[in-house]
Amino acid sequence: MRALGTSLTSAGVTLLEYRNKTGSDAEILADAAELRRCMPSEKVKLILDDRADLVECTAFDGVHVDAGDMVPAQARGLVGPDRIVGTFGGSDALLAGILDAGADYLAVGPVFETRTKRTEKKPIGIDGVRRLREAAGPNVILSAAAGIMLETAGAVLEAGATMVAVAEAIFKKSDPAGEFARWMSVLGQGRDLARQSI
């Protein structure tokens, strides 16, 4: 975990979500401590999946909660006003009332078929991202997720995603940090990747 975190930081990663759906609290806290040590907050914002109750203990920068976990307002109550709260925003359409839910960013998708996360939702494709951007307006941070590869990431960003959430396409590689650097080299040419800050 330390070697991975160190290499990702050196490669220029600035935002990372740690997901562990099956680990014990002790395992999650141990992994989180390793990540925080090698990914300092002044360089990398770390987001904990689901566990708003552990964010303070981990010194992470925020939490991502989905429908069925807790609503953003509940997460905000646990992590405080200065940390990041992200949530699922919709697939075919934005969830009712989601723009007023108080989240700092909205995850949308699945954009394409994915093996990383089980879902019954059908992929929305590039056009779906475009529709969600139009519905959300220009200032909402949208994180497009699921099945995004380097070959499709540019089109997803052009369609209106603020950022793309990538798991398998980078972390299944033998050198995730090197793969991330390759993504940045390709996608960063002629495009402002930091259009908005979380």
C-alpha positions in Angstrom: 0.0 0.0 0.0 2.8 2.4 0.9 4.7 1.7 -2.3 1.6 2.2 -4.4 0.6 5.5 -2.6 4.1 6.9 -2.9 4.4 6.1 -6.6 0.9 7.6 -7.4 1.8 10.8 -5.5 5.1 11.0 -7.4 3.1 10.5 -10.7 0.9 13.5 -9.9 -2.3 12.0 -8.5 -4.2 14.7 -6.7 -7.5 12.9 -5.8 -7.9 9.2 -4.8 -10.9 7.3 -3.4 -10.1 4.3 -1.2 -12.8 1.6 -1.4 -12.9 -1.5 0.8 -16.4 -3.0 0.9 -15.5 -6.1 2.9 -12.6 -5.0 5.2 -12.9 -4.7 9.0 -12.7 -1.3 10.6 -9.1 -2.2 11.7 -8.1 -3.1 8.1 -9.6 0.0 6.7 -7.9 2.2 9.3 -4.6 0.5 8.7 -4.7 1.0 5.0 -5.9 4.5 5.4 -3.1 5.4 7.7 -0.5 4.0 5.2 -2.1 6.1 2.4 -2.2 9.2 4.4 1.4 8.9 5.4 2.6 8.6 1.8 -0.1 10.9 0.2 0.0 14.1 2.3 -3.0 16.3 2.3 -1.2 19.2 0.7 -0.6 17.0 -2.4 -3.5 14.5 -2.5 -7.1 14.7 -1.5 -8.1 11.3 -0.1 -11.8 10.2 -0.2 -13.1 7.3 1.9 -15.9 5.2 0.3 -19.1 4.8 2.4 -17.5 5.2 5.9 -18.3 8.8 7.0 -17.9 7.6 10.6 -14.2 6.8 10.0 -13.2 9.9 8.1 -12.1 11.9 11.2 -10.0 8.9 12.4 -8.3 8.5 9.0 -7.5 12.2 8.5 -9.0 11.8 5.0 -10.3 14.8 3.1 -13.8 13.5 2.6 -16.3 10.7 1.9 -18.3 9.3 -0.9 -21.8 8.0 -0.1 -24.2 6.4 -2.4 -28.0 5.8 -2.2 -28.5 3.1 0.5 -25.4 4.3 2.5 -26.6 7.7 3.8 -27.8 11.0 2.4 -25.2 13.8 1.9 -26.6 15.8 4.8 -26.0 12.9 7.2 -22.5 12.5 5.9 -21.9 16.2 6.2 -23.0 16.1 9.8 -20.3 13.4 10.5 -17.4 14.9 8.5 -18.0 18.6 9.1 -18.3 21.6 6.8 -14.8 21.6 5.6 -14.4 18.1 4.2 -15.6 16.8 0.8 -18.9 15.0 0.5 -19.6 13.2 -2.8 -22.6 11.1 -3.8 -24.3 9.4 -6.7 -26.1 11.9 -8.9 -27.9 9.8 -11.5 -27.7 7.7 -14.6 -30.5 8.3 -17.2 -31.4 11.5 -15.4 -30.3 13.4 -12.3 -31.9 12.1 -9.1 -34.8 14.2 -7.9 -33.5 17.0 -5.5 -29.9 15.9 -5.9 -28.7 19.4 -6.9 -29.9 20.7 -3.5 -28.5 17.8 -1.5 -25.4 19.6 -0.4 -22.8 17.3 -2.1 -19.6 18.8 -3.4 -19.6 16.5 -6.4 -21.9 14.1 -8.1 -20.9 10.7 -9.6 -22.8 9.9 -12.7 -23.1 6.7 -14.8 -22.4 4.0 -15.5 -21.0 5.5 -18.7 -20.0 2.1 -20.1 -20.1 -1.6 -19.1 -18.0 -2.2 -16.1 -16.7 -5.2 -14.1 -15.5 -3.2 -11.2 -18.9 -2.4 -9.5 -22.1 -4.4 -9.7 -25.0 -2.4 -11.0 -28.3 -3.1 -12.8 -28.2 0.3 -14.4 -27.7 0.4 -18.2 -24.8 2.3 -19.5 -25.6 5.9 -20.5 -22.8 6.4 -23.0 -21.4 9.7 -24.1 -24.8 11.2 -24.9 -25.9 10.4 -21.4 -23.1 12.4 -19.9 -24.0 15.3 -22.2 -27.7 15.1 -21.0 -26.7 15.1 -17.4 -24.4 18.1 -17.8 -27.2 20.0 -19.4 -29.5 19.1 -16.6 -26.9 20.0 -13.9 -25.8 23.3 -15.3 -22.3 24.5 -15.8 -21.1 24.8 -12.2 -21.8 21.3 -10.7 -18.8 19.0 -10.5 -19.7 15.8 -12.3 -17.5 12.7 -11.9 -18.3 10.2 -14.7 -17.7 6.6 -13.8 -17.7 3.0 -15.0 -15.9 1.4 -17.9 -13.9 4.5 -19.0 -10.7 3.7 -20.8 -8.0 6.1 -22.1 -9.5 5.8 -25.6 -12.9 7.1 -24.4 -12.0 9.4 -21.5 -11.4 12.4 -23.8 -14.9 12.1 -25.3 -16.4 11.8 -21.8 -14.7 15.0 -20.7 -15.7 16.8 -23.8 -19.3 15.7 -23.2 -19.3 17.6 -19.9 -17.7 15.5 -17.2 -15.5 17.5 -14.9 -13.5 14.4 -14.2 -13.5 10.7 -14.8 -13.4 8.0 -12.1 -11.1 5.2 -13.2 -10.3 1.9 -11.4 -9.6 -1.1 -13.5 -8.1 0.7 -16.5 -5.3 2.0 -14.2 -5.1 -0.3 -11.2 -5.1 -3.6 -13.1 -1.9 -2.5 -14.9 1.4 -3.7 -13.6 2.5 -0.1 -13.1 -0.5 2.0 -12.0 1.5 5.1 -11.5 3.1 4.8 -14.9 -0.4 4.3 -16.5 -1.7 7.3 -14.7 1.1 9.4 -16.0 0.3 8.1 -19.5 -3.3 9.2 -19.1 -2.3 12.6 -18.0 0.1 13.0 -20.9 -2.6 12.1 -23.4 -5.5 13.9 -21.8 -3.6 16.9 -20.7 -2.7 18.0 -24.1 -4.8 21.0 -25.1 -7.3 20.5 -22.3 -7.7 22.1 -18.9 -8.1 19.1 -16.6 -8.6 21.3 -13.5 -11.6 23.3 -14.6 -13.1 23.1 -11.1 -11.7 22.2 -7.7 -13.4 20.1 -5.1 
